[in-house]
């Protein structure tokens, strides 16, 4: 599954848990675990975005330049 799918499914889970009829303690545990999972996914997405910002575009990676000597004065 992709990260986007996991984020949507965990959001759906958080929205549905209060209506499933579990006792309040179970609801709290489920929502706490789902919150931790969503935080982990958020960190993963942020790292991927920052990694994409650090890598130059493909056309810049393949650019070659010639070294031209400077004028000696």
C-alpha positions in Angstrom: 0.0 0.0 0.0 1.1 3.5 -0.6 1.6 6.1 2.2 -1.4 8.0 0.9 -3.7 5.0 1.2 -2.5 4.3 4.7 -3.2 7.9 5.8 -6.7 7.7 4.3 -7.4 4.3 6.0 -6.1 5.5 9.3 -8.3 8.6 9.1 -11.3 6.5 8.3 -10.4 4.2 11.3 -10.3 7.3 13.6 -13.6 8.5 12.3 -15.3 5.1 12.7 -14.0 3.9 16.1 -16.4 6.0 18.3 -19.4 4.4 16.5 -18.2 0.7 16.8 -19.6 0.3 20.4 -16.4 -0.5 22.2 -16.0 0.5 25.8 -14.4 3.9 26.4 -11.0 2.4 27.5 -10.8 0.4 24.3 -11.7 3.5 22.3 -8.9 5.4 24.0 -6.4 2.7 23.3 -7.4 2.4 19.6 -7.3 6.1 19.1 -4.0 6.5 20.9 -2.4 3.8 18.7 -4.0 5.3 15.5 -2.6 8.7 16.5 0.9 7.3 16.9 0.6 5.6 13.5 -0.6 8.8 11.8 2.3 10.7 13.5 4.7 8.1 12.1 3.3 8.4 8.6 3.6 12.2 8.9 7.2 11.9 9.7 7.8 9.5 6.8 6.1 11.8 4.4 8.1 14.8 5.7 11.4 12.9 5.2 10.4 12.0 1.7 9.6 15.6 0.8 12.8 16.9 2.3 14.8 14.3 0.5 13.1 15.4 -2.8 14.1 19.0 -2.1 17.7 18.0 -1.5 18.2 16.2 -4.8 18.7 18.4 -7.8 16.5 17.9 -10.9 17.7 15.3 -13.3 18.7 17.9 -16.0 21.0 19.5 -13.4 22.6 16.3 -12.4 23.7 15.5 -15.9 25.1 18.9 -16.8 28.8 19.1 -17.5 30.8 22.3 -17.8 34.3 23.0 -19.1 36.9 24.6 -17.0 38.1 27.8 -18.5 41.3 29.3 -17.2 41.0 32.7 -15.5 42.9 35.7 -16.9 46.2 36.1 -15.1 46.9 39.7 -14.3 
